[in-house]
Amino acid sequence: MLFKAASQTLLELCANSKYLGATPGITIILHTWGQNLSYHPHLHCIVTGGGLTDLGAWKGSRKKFFLPVKVLSKKFCGKLLFFLQRENFSFHGSMSYLNDRGRFDMLVKKLYGTDWVVYCKPPFGDAQKVIDYLGRYTHRVAISNNRLIDMEGGSVTFSWKDYSDDNKQKIMKLRTEEFIRRFLSHVLPSGFRKIRHFGLFASRGKEKRLALCKRLTGTRIIATNANESTLDRFTRILGENFNLCPCCKSGHLTRASPSF
């Protein structure tokens, strides 16, 4: 529902000639955690600064403006709540009272009256910054090793940033079982895709659309070799030493064959 509401919001507003009048390329990444490992599902969306018009021409967005955040917020709110009302959910535990349709509808009505916030960041400086951003966000897990401070006495201690308290760095200590429960709550169901593409990046016809976009924007087209291995591609793009050991800085990381 999050993916559907977010992608439809962006595509419909971009199609409006008042804002862009074209179809952009959209990559959406799902994150489900907050800094303290709480359940906080949200999406990171990367959108091209322009798109293809119905006439097959490239139309760029204004440099300092893409879509108004207030309009984005209201449209996203309306779409997500509409999708929620169409589903038949089964609620449990402290939320079981929402199985009563009347009380569920009251909650949705309350949410319609709440100010929703969509955060919109300035554009990236260049393609390298886009790649750097993707590298940080696409394959992260709920907590990185460098935030783990201690594990003793049946507890795990880690650092976290409290965004609601002026981004202050704080320390949290959880029982081991609770730490594991929080961490595992962010493991996605088997087969679920946490990265999805829409608009120009949608799978069907993507190669032709992107080739056209590159010609229209004067972007250099790099020929690819279908028989090139992933390792060879990384070496060509990143250089011979992209897989140097981060500790000794001399040995190369390789994938070992499993042994039993």
N, C-alpha and C positions, 0 to 999 in steps of 0.2 A: 504493500500500500504506500509506503514511504517513497519507493522508487517511482511508482506510477503517478502519485500526486506531484512529486517534484519535477519529473520529466515533462508531464503534461503542462504544468504551470509555465516552465521555461519555454517550451515549444510554442504554446499558444500566445504568450506575450511577445515572443520574438517574431511570430508571424504577423503581428499587428504592425502596420506601416507607421503607426504613431511612435513606435519604439525602434524597430529594426526593419520589418518587412522581409524577413528571410529566415531560412532554416539553419540554425547553428549546429556545431558538433558538440556533443555533451558526453562527458565521462562522469559517472557517479559512483562514489565509494562509500560503503556502509561501515560505520563504527558504532559499537554498542556500549562502549564504556566511558565512564568519567575518570578523572584522575585518581579517585579513591576506589576504583574498580566497581563502583555502583553501576546499575543497569541504566544506561543513558543512550538509547538509540538515536543516531543522527546521521546525516549524509553530508559528505563533502562533494561538491559539484564543480567540475572544471569545464568551462564553456568557452568556445572560440569567440574572439572579438569581432564577430561578423558571421555571415552565412551566405548560402546560395538562394537567390530569388527564384520565383516560379519560371522566370524566363532564362534561367541558367547563367545568370551574372552574379559576380561576387559583390556583396555589399558590406562594407565595414561599419562597425559601430563608432559612435563618437568616442574620442580618446578618453575623456574623463567621465563618461556616462554610458551605462549599458541598459539596465532596467531599474526602475524606481523600487526601492526596497519596501515601501509601504504597500504598493500594488502587489509586489511579489508575496508579501506576508498574507494579505487578505485572500488572494487567489489560492495560495497553498493551503491556508486554513480551510477554506470552503471545500476544496477538493478532498482533502484528507478526511474531514468530518463526514462528507457525503459518502465516501467509500466505507467508513466505519459503520455508518447506519445501514448499509446494504448487507453487511455480514451478520451471520448468526454465531456469536461468540459463546464460549462456555467459560464462565468465571469461577475461580476457586479461592479458598482461604478468605482473607480479609476483604477480597473484592467480590465475593459470591453474591452480595446484595445487588450487583449489577445484572444478575440473571433476570431480575424483574425489569421488563421492558420499559415500564413507566419511569423507573429510577434511572435506567440507562439513557433514555431520551432526555431526562432532566440534566444529566451530566453533559450530554452533547450540546444542549441548549446553552448551558453555562460556558462551555468552551467556545461557542460561537461569539459570546460576548467578551471573551478574553483577548487582549492584545497579543497577537502572535508576532514573533520577531524572526526575520530572515536576515542573516548577516552576509553582506556582500563585500568582498575584498577588492582592492585595486588590481588592475591587470598585471600579469607577470612582465618582467623586463624583456625576456627573450626565451627561446625554446629551451635553453639549458636550465633556466630557473623552473620551467614547467617540469622538466625531468627530475630535478632535485626535489621538487615538491612531491611528485608522484612516488619517488623513492622513499620518502619519509612516511607516506600515508597508505600506500597500497597494501603492503604486506606486514604491517605492524601487528603485534599481539597486544593484549590488554595492558601489559606492563613490561618494561625493558629491564635487563639485569642491573643496569647502573642505578636504578631507583631502589633496589633491594639493599637494605642496610644490615639486617641481622636476622638470624633464625635460631632461637634457643628457647628452652622451657616451654615448648609446645606453642610458640607464637612466632609470627613473622612481622618484622618491622620494615616499613618502607616510607620513602618520601613522596609527597604529592603537593600539587599546586592548587590552592583554594581560590578559584576564579571569583567567587562571591565575596572574598575578603581581600580585595586589592591585590590579587595574584600572589599572595604570600605563600612561601614554601613552608610546609608543615610536615610533621611526622605522624604516621598512623601505625598502631600496633593491633594486629588481629590474631585471634586463635588460628592455629594452622588449618583446622577444618573449615573455618569461615573464609580464610584466605583462598583455599582451594575451591570452595563453593563459588565465591565471587569470580575467580579466574575462569572456571569451567562454564560459568553462565554465559560467557562470551564466545564459546566454541559454536560455530554455526552448524545447523543441521546438515547432514550429508547431502551433497548435490546442490546446496544453495550457493548461488553466485553473489559474492559481495561486491563485485565490480561489474557494472553494466554500462552499455553504450547506447546513445540515442541520437536521433537527428542524422547528421552527416556521418556519424560514426556507427550507426546501426548496421548490423551484419549484411543484410541484403543489399547488394549493389554498392557496397562501400568502396571497393577499389576504383570503380569508374567515377564515383562522386569525388573522391579525394584526388584522383588524377586531374579531374577538371578544375578543382579548387587550386591545385598547385600551378596549373597553367595560367589561370586567371590572376593569381597573386604573384606570379613570377618566382615561385619557390623552386629551388633546384630539385630535380627528380633523380633519386639515386637508384640505379638498377640493383635488383636483389637476385640472389642465386637461390633457387628453390631447393637445391641439394646441399646448401651450406649448413653445417651443423651449428647448434646453439653455441658451442664452445668457440668455433671458428668465428662466428658472428660477434661474440663478445670481444674476442681478441682483435678483430678488425676495427671495431668501434672504440674500445677502451684501451687498447694497447697490450703488449705482451705481458706486462706485469700486473694486470688487473686483479689477479687472484693470488697476490703475494700474501703470505701468512702475516696477520696483523701483529703477531708477537715477535718473531725472529726477523721479519722483513727480508728473508732470503728464500725460504722454502715456498713452494706453491701448493695451494689447497687443491686436493683432488678428491673425487668421490670414490670411496673404497668399496670393494665388493663385500656384501654381507657374509659373515662367517658364523657358523653355529657349532 
